[in-house]
Amino acid sequence: MSRKRKMASITSAGLVFAMLLSQSAVADLGTEQVKAAENTAKWVDTEYVVNGDFESSINGDGSITGWTKSTGSGLFVTKDEWAKNNTTQFTKIKDITGDNSLSQTIKNVEPGTYRISIDQDGQKDVKSGLYVKYLEQAKELPATTDWDNWETVTTDEFTIEAVQDVDICIGGDVTNGYWGDIDNIKLQKLYETKADDTDSSEENQKGYTISVNQTDVAVENGDTVNLEAKITYDGKEISELPEGVNLWWWVDKWNDHIDGLDDGTLENDNGSGKTLKAAYTTKSAGKYYVVAQLKDADGNELGYVCTTITSKAPEIDTSVDNDDIVVAKVKDLSSDFIMGMDISSVITELGSGVVYKDYNGKVIDNVTDFCKLLAENDINHIRVRVWNNPYDSNGNGYGGGNNDVATAKKIADACRSAGIKMLVDFHCSDFWTDPSKQMVPKAWKAIQLMRRLQL
């Protein structure tokens, strides 16, 4: 074979090998693309278990917040620097045999796939004798591997089809002579996500969110603003808050809200921490900052929304409305029923240009015709106030009708001609009096007190 032919053969072989490499690379790339599109699963810690890390207080009777402990149980909480969370651990002791159990009812667990997770440490290669019991299932805790060698144990997964309570129990006969610890009991939820779905990260899937139907609203003084919070957990809206999670409504006027008012009324919050609705009634012109704050049992904030309410004084309509004022007649009144009104100012009103008209549009320009019009409309009693001398030294009236005796007599004559009875309201003064204000008439000032009493 010639050199040239050999070179051709080698070149052909090289091309075949290169093509195989290329095809292999393409196949590998396709496999990676398929893998990237496949669903992946993540176990995410939930907030359902109350005091699962045993950080809440231990009660004076030895009970543990959130948990029910069997009588004489060898399980107790103690503070220890070697705890899994470096603060508190849940310890099993060897000297008590028989039933040793710790249980809790987890409230309102949403549908999904779950498992229970527990951290444990203890004597090397020795089983504690405890089981994790849940939904009629049980898992024995495996042998611990050594002191302060914490390991996480998980149960088999289980499925919740509808919202329900789940009872969990850690209990059993403690192995004779065994010492060890457990900590951080959690209910974990399984999430299936796509590897290329950035919105499916643990941070975006886990935890609570809160929103409120109104966050910036303008009203008039005295108006009520109705607020409603929407709470989601792991992307799903919940209608009731689980045990250990509370929603607090309050009015903020601190920090960035020092210009806020708090003289209104916050309603519909019964103080339980479970109310998703609230209403705030404003009182003054200004801004109100109403806060909806979601917290866990330890007081940690899970979410916060502030609604700004801007309140202003109502606008006053100063325009003149010329529409007719109609008062409907009350039917079937007895013949002696008193239908009365005060017309003390009618003479000064007519003299100052006020125009009264009857139903036919005829102008009423004197007190006699005015009283006849009243009588035709079933007025049968008139009240008239009488002042002693309602004028100053220059003859200017004090106002309010300037009702001296002469003015009252004119009104009385008009009432008599119309068949209307009159009630005279004597004011022993030159102007208005009432129980807290009694001005002596000018004409009486020089008269001794005893003489005044005789007048």
Wavefront OBJ file of the C-alpha trace (Angstrom):
o trace
v 0.000 0.000 0.000
v 1.340 3.387 -0.921
v 2.015 6.047 1.696
v -0.716 8.147 0.167
v -3.211 5.296 0.464
v -2.189 4.629 4.032
v -2.704 8.268 4.866
v -6.151 8.136 3.321
v -7.029 5.080 5.379
v -5.804 6.688 8.564
v -7.696 9.847 7.751
v -10.885 7.889 7.149
v -10.449 6.018 10.388
v -9.835 9.311 12.163
v -13.020 10.740 10.716
v -14.994 7.712 11.842
v -13.507 7.986 15.333
v -14.237 11.725 15.399
v -17.809 11.102 14.300
v -18.227 8.520 17.038
v -16.893 10.997 19.566
v -19.219 13.656 18.218
v -22.232 11.342 18.397
v -21.238 10.312 21.900
v -20.983 13.951 22.934
v -24.382 14.675 21.449
v -25.855 11.676 23.221
v -24.321 12.757 26.520
v -25.597 16.302 26.041
v -29.070 14.987 25.335
v -28.942 12.881 28.489
v -27.988 15.930 30.558
v -30.838 17.906 29.021
v -33.264 15.122 29.883
v -31.891 14.945 33.417
v -32.262 18.710 33.792
v -35.926 18.426 32.899
v -36.598 15.550 35.269
v -38.458 16.241 38.502
v -36.425 16.404 41.687
v -37.724 16.152 45.246
v -36.905 18.238 48.304
v -37.845 17.669 51.918
v -38.673 20.982 53.567
v -39.120 21.604 57.301
v -42.616 22.804 58.236
v -43.790 24.814 61.236
v -46.484 22.353 62.290
v -44.735 20.804 65.317
v -45.006 23.024 68.397
v -41.777 23.350 70.400
v -40.081 20.595 68.420
v -36.663 21.983 69.386
v -37.645 22.179 73.090
v -36.598 25.815 73.276
v -39.888 26.942 74.862
v -40.232 27.052 78.625
v -40.537 24.013 80.853
v -43.516 24.425 83.162
v -43.342 24.296 86.943
v -45.119 20.943 87.069
v -42.467 19.397 84.829
v -44.651 19.461 81.728
v -43.203 20.620 78.417
v -44.876 23.285 76.300
v -46.673 21.715 73.346
v -46.138 18.123 74.510
v -47.935 15.567 76.678
v -45.602 13.439 78.790
v -46.502 10.099 80.386
v -46.570 9.946 84.187
v -43.185 9.034 85.613
v -41.593 9.285 82.197
v -37.837 9.067 82.005
v -37.891 11.728 79.305
v -37.146 15.257 80.400
v -35.690 18.507 79.082
v -32.362 19.803 80.293
v -30.028 22.586 79.252
v -26.708 21.318 77.980
v -23.959 22.801 75.828
v -23.865 19.554 73.845
v -27.429 19.841 72.570
v -27.875 19.661 68.820
v -28.963 23.298 68.730
v -26.422 24.289 71.432
v -29.105 25.422 73.858
v -31.504 22.724 75.048
v -31.814 19.004 74.486
v -34.380 16.357 75.238
v -32.766 13.621 77.335
v -33.635 9.969 78.025
v -32.401 8.445 81.265
v -31.818 4.794 82.178
v -33.264 4.518 85.674
v -36.985 4.541 84.796
v -38.544 1.604 83.018
v -42.065 1.066 81.727
v -43.994 3.543 79.614
v -41.877 6.518 78.612
v -43.654 8.647 76.053
v -43.963 12.141 74.695
v -46.865 12.964 72.376
v -48.403 15.856 70.468
v -51.394 16.384 68.189
v -50.284 18.337 65.130
v -53.203 20.519 64.067
v -54.628 21.092 60.573
v -51.973 19.395 58.452
v -52.488 20.287 54.789
v -52.608 17.569 52.084
v -49.204 16.347 50.919
v -46.426 13.824 51.467
v -44.662 14.000 54.834
v -42.155 12.314 57.111
v -40.981 12.869 60.686
v -37.378 13.840 61.372
v -35.557 13.455 64.729
v -31.960 14.151 65.780
v -30.405 11.715 68.277
v -27.102 10.893 69.955
v -26.126 8.518 72.764
v -24.231 5.413 73.787
v -22.327 3.825 70.943
v -24.103 0.990 69.131
v -26.962 0.847 71.650
v -30.658 1.262 70.870
v -32.724 3.481 73.140
v -35.801 1.255 72.905
v -37.972 4.170 71.733
v -40.273 4.250 68.726
v -41.739 7.072 66.643
v -45.464 6.376 66.284
v -47.713 8.175 63.783
v -50.891 7.371 61.823
v -50.949 3.767 63.093
v -47.339 3.323 61.981
v -44.207 2.981 64.092
v -40.475 3.247 63.466
v -37.895 2.106 65.987
v -35.072 4.548 66.555
v -31.794 2.917 65.451
v -28.762 2.503 67.666
v -26.962 5.712 68.485
v -23.369 6.013 67.312
v -21.707 7.899 70.175
v -21.996 10.831 72.534
v -22.317 14.190 70.758
v -22.329 12.357 67.439
v -25.707 13.652 66.355
v -27.477 11.873 63.534
v -30.811 12.591 61.877
v -33.364 9.788 61.758
v -36.397 9.983 59.466
v -39.527 7.864 59.301
v -41.050 6.379 56.186
v -43.015 8.915 54.183
v -46.786 9.069 54.504
v -49.521 10.887 52.588
v -52.233 13.211 53.874
v -55.214 13.298 51.504
v -57.235 16.052 53.223
v -56.651 18.568 56.013
v -56.471 16.633 59.285
v -54.817 16.427 62.693
v -51.865 14.048 63.059
v -50.916 12.435 66.390
v -47.219 11.711 66.900
v -45.615 9.931 69.839
v -42.032 9.153 70.819
v -42.169 6.391 73.400
v -41.394 2.877 74.531
v -39.398 0.991 77.185
v -36.004 2.620 77.634
v -33.217 0.067 77.333
v -31.759 -0.789 80.731
v -28.627 1.255 81.355
v -29.097 3.434 78.276
v -28.371 7.146 78.196
v -28.921 9.358 75.186
v -30.566 12.454 73.770
v -33.070 13.467 71.098
v -33.721 16.934 69.695
v -35.351 18.858 66.825
v -38.488 16.833 66.136
v -39.860 18.073 62.811
v -42.604 17.324 60.335
v -41.073 17.580 56.864
v -42.989 17.976 53.614
v -41.949 16.668 50.200
v -41.875 19.080 47.273
v -41.384 17.950 43.709
v -39.662 20.586 41.595
v -37.983 20.894 38.235
v -34.242 21.387 38.278
v -34.487 24.361 35.918
v -37.412 25.971 37.752
v -35.844 28.784 39.771
v -39.170 29.624 41.418
v -39.193 26.162 43.002
v -36.243 26.852 45.289
v -36.617 25.992 48.949
v -36.770 29.667 49.848
v -39.712 30.261 47.493
v -41.551 27.078 48.435
v -41.203 27.223 52.198
v -42.943 29.340 54.796
v -45.698 31.891 55.210
v -46.664 34.932 53.188
v -49.180 37.614 54.105
v -51.035 40.219 52.067
v -53.905 42.590 52.889
v -56.752 43.611 50.589
v -55.975 47.338 51.004
v -52.591 48.934 51.636
v -53.193 52.585 50.695
v -56.649 54.091 51.064
v -58.103 57.617 51.346
v -61.243 58.248 53.414
v -63.112 61.013 55.227
v -63.108 61.430 58.998
v -65.390 58.881 60.613
v -65.230 56.406 57.733
v -64.494 52.731 58.427
v -61.881 50.811 56.441
v -62.433 47.042 56.271
v -59.225 45.015 56.114
v -58.756 41.324 55.369
v -55.488 39.404 55.439
v -54.640 36.582 53.051
v -52.220 34.014 54.480
v -50.439 31.385 52.406
v -48.206 28.551 53.506
v -45.929 26.906 50.977
v -47.809 28.728 48.232
v -51.282 27.575 49.325
v -53.848 29.861 50.926
v -55.025 28.843 54.398
v -58.293 29.935 56.007
v -57.321 29.120 59.602
v -54.016 29.696 61.337
v -52.444 26.589 62.914
v -51.487 26.331 66.556
v -48.424 28.430 67.309
v -48.979 30.923 64.467
v -50.807 34.176 65.248
v -51.875 37.286 63.345
v -51.820 40.529 65.322
v -53.522 43.774 64.232
v -52.282 47.054 65.716
v -51.841 50.751 64.946
v -48.246 51.900 64.428
v -46.997 55.404 65.268
v -43.328 54.725 65.868
v -40.120 54.721 63.803
v -41.070 55.596 60.209
v -44.674 56.207 61.273
v -44.217 58.888 63.933
v -46.617 61.099 61.972
v -49.370 58.528 62.490
v -52.541 58.978 64.535
v -54.089 56.393 66.846
v -57.290 58.081 68.057
v -59.549 55.920 65.889
v -61.151 52.578 66.717
v -59.724 49.169 65.769
v -62.553 46.650 65.543
v -63.068 42.927 64.830
v -59.811 41.861 66.491
v -60.831 39.656 69.409
v -57.280 39.351 70.735
v -57.054 35.649 69.906
v -54.398 36.134 67.245
v -56.524 34.096 64.824
v -58.665 36.864 63.289
v -57.968 37.454 59.590
v -60.302 40.468 59.389
v -60.172 43.878 61.050
v -61.843 47.262 60.618
v -60.497 50.687 61.498
v -62.691 53.768 61.966
v -60.851 57.065 61.632
v -61.574 60.109 63.760
v -59.282 62.970 62.729
v -57.651 64.338 59.603
v -54.239 62.754 59.057
v -52.613 59.369 58.516
v -53.202 56.068 60.279
v -50.886 53.071 59.891
v -52.683 49.776 60.578
v -50.340 46.790 60.778
v -51.076 43.096 60.256
v -48.169 41.103 61.696
v -47.788 37.315 61.515
v -45.726 35.698 64.297
v -44.827 32.221 65.488
v -45.153 30.939 69.052
v -41.705 32.300 69.963
v -42.566 35.797 68.741
v -40.547 35.559 65.537
v -42.005 37.588 62.694
v -43.265 35.518 59.756
v -44.774 38.383 57.765
v -45.739 42.052 58.013
v -48.062 44.337 56.031
v -48.853 47.979 56.815
v -51.969 49.704 55.480
v -51.774 53.498 55.200
v -55.128 55.206 55.753
v -55.240 58.901 54.840
v -58.228 60.583 56.455
v -59.479 64.085 55.679
v -62.308 66.294 56.881
v -65.474 65.924 54.777
v -66.070 68.636 52.212
v -68.890 71.007 53.154
v -71.339 71.910 50.412
v -71.763 75.683 50.650
v -73.998 75.946 47.611
v -77.651 76.955 48.060
v -80.196 74.280 47.251
v -83.501 75.752 46.102
v -85.373 72.463 46.099
v -88.701 72.453 47.909
v -88.758 71.053 51.435
v -91.713 68.735 51.900
v -92.734 67.238 55.227
v -95.278 64.453 54.874
v -98.410 64.761 56.986
v -98.905 62.220 59.744
v -102.316 60.601 59.351
v -104.996 59.720 61.909
v -103.853 61.978 64.747
v -106.408 62.706 67.484
v -108.232 66.037 67.311
v -106.624 67.289 70.532
v -103.087 66.384 69.497
v -100.852 69.462 69.909
v -99.235 70.521 66.648
v -96.980 73.406 67.606
v -94.086 75.548 66.498
v -92.113 78.593 67.629
v -92.610 81.673 65.427
v -90.977 84.232 67.745
v -88.815 85.636 64.917
v -91.452 85.821 62.167
v -92.068 89.598 62.409
v -88.354 90.495 62.189
v -87.908 87.936 59.386
v -90.693 89.510 57.313
v -89.249 92.954 58.038
v -85.769 91.902 56.861
v -86.898 90.565 53.481
v -87.633 86.887 54.139
v -90.379 85.740 51.741
v -92.962 83.097 52.658
v -95.387 81.693 50.081
v -98.458 79.493 50.259
v -98.938 76.386 48.108
v -100.264 78.505 45.243
v -97.217 80.755 45.256
v -98.969 83.702 46.889
v -96.581 85.821 48.967
v -97.314 85.958 52.703
v -96.168 89.423 53.823
v -97.756 89.837 57.291
v -97.992 87.871 60.516
v -101.807 87.560 60.394
v -101.821 85.780 57.013
v -98.822 83.745 58.157
v -100.769 82.413 61.165
v -103.797 81.648 58.968
v -101.535 79.585 56.681
v -100.280 77.677 59.709
v -103.833 77.009 60.904
v -104.789 75.708 57.456
v -101.961 73.181 57.858
v -103.207 71.956 61.263
v -100.922 74.030 63.510
v -102.957 74.620 66.690
v -100.368 75.923 69.174
v -97.682 78.612 68.910
v -94.780 79.262 71.286
v -93.454 82.829 71.661
v -90.599 83.950 73.910
v -90.789 87.319 75.664
v -87.802 89.415 76.743
v -87.956 92.490 78.946
v -86.015 95.008 76.804
v -84.031 93.327 73.992
v -82.450 96.579 72.730
v -79.221 98.408 73.509
v -78.955 102.095 74.488
v -78.965 103.086 70.794
v -82.165 101.189 70.060
v -80.461 98.328 68.209
v -82.088 94.953 68.787
v -80.096 92.064 70.232
v -81.553 89.714 67.599
v -83.458 86.475 67.862
v -86.704 88.280 67.003
v -86.278 91.201 69.429
v -89.259 89.805 71.279
v -90.407 92.398 73.750
v -93.990 92.538 75.055
v -95.198 94.651 72.119
v -93.854 92.172 69.544
v -95.321 89.225 71.428
v -98.735 90.964 71.532
v -98.766 91.375 67.726
v -98.084 87.656 67.298
v -100.763 86.839 69.910
v -103.379 88.914 68.030
v -102.522 87.103 64.775
v -102.826 83.712 66.479
v -106.190 84.632 68.003
v -107.578 85.648 64.610
v -106.432 82.305 63.162
v -107.855 80.261 66.054
v -104.429 79.196 67.306
v -103.567 78.949 71.000
v -100.325 80.499 72.241
v -97.761 79.474 74.843
v -95.812 82.436 76.267
v -92.231 81.646 77.310
v -91.200 84.386 79.749
v -87.479 85.137 79.994
v -86.789 87.303 83.031
v -83.978 88.936 81.111
v -83.309 91.139 78.119
v -82.033 88.214 76.049
v -81.500 84.447 76.090
v -81.437 82.698 79.463
v -81.026 79.090 80.504
v -80.317 77.214 83.767
v -76.611 78.076 83.559
v -77.001 81.682 82.382
v -79.390 84.261 83.889
v -78.708 87.916 83.069
v -80.607 90.488 85.108
v -82.678 92.915 82.954
v -81.188 96.379 82.635
v -84.256 97.894 84.279
v -83.772 95.704 87.367
v -80.152 96.452 88.131
v -80.958 99.266 90.590
v -83.605 97.217 92.409
v -82.701 95.426 95.628
v -82.804 91.633 95.613
v -85.881 91.290 97.828
v -87.771 93.719 95.638
v -86.789 91.722 92.533
v -88.287 88.617 94.080
v -91.591 90.481 94.463
v -91.760 91.572 90.817
l 1 2 3 4 5 6 7 8 9 10 11 12 13 14 15 16 17 18 19 20 21 22 23 24 25 26 27 28 29 30 31 32 33 34 35 36 37 38 39 40 41 42 43 44 45 46 47 48 49 50 51 52 53 54 55 56 57 58 59 60 61 62 63 64 65 66 67 68 69 70 71 72 73 74 75 76 77 78 79 80 81 82 83 84 85 86 87 88 89 90 91 92 93 94 95 96 97 98 99 100 101 102 103 104 105 106 107 108 109 110 111 112 113 114 115 116 117 118 119 120 121 122 123 124 125 126 127 128 129 130 131 132 133 134 135 136 137 138 139 140 141 142 143 144 145 146 147 148 149 150 151 152 153 154 155 156 157 158 159 160 161 162 163 164 165 166 167 168 169 170 171 172 173 174 175 176 177 178 179 180 181 182 183 184 185 186 187 188 189 190 191 192 193 194 195 196 197 198 199 200 201 202 203 204 205 206 207 208 209 210 211 212 213 214 215 216 217 218 219 220 221 222 223 224 225 226 227 228 229 230 231 232 233 234 235 236 237 238 239 240 241 242 243 244 245 246 247 248 249 250 251 252 253 254 255 256 257 258 259 260 261 262 263 264 265 266 267 268 269 270 271 272 273 274 275 276 277 278 279 280 281 282 283 284 285 286 287 288 289 290 291 292 293 294 295 296 297 298 299 300 301 302 303 304 305 306 307 308 309 310 311 312 313 314 315 316 317 318 319 320 321 322 323 324 325 326 327 328 329 330 331 332 333 334 335 336 337 338 339 340 341 342 343 344 345 346 347 348 349 350 351 352 353 354 355 356 357 358 359 360 361 362 363 364 365 366 367 368 369 370 371 372 373 374 375 376 377 378 379 380 381 382 383 384 385 386 387 388 389 390 391 392 393 394 395 396 397 398 399 400 401 402 403 404 405 406 407 408 409 410 411 412 413 414 415 416 417 418 419 420 421 422 423 424 425 426 427 428 429 430 431 432 433 434 435 436 437 438 439 440 441 442 443 444 445 446 447 448 449 450 451 452 453 454 455
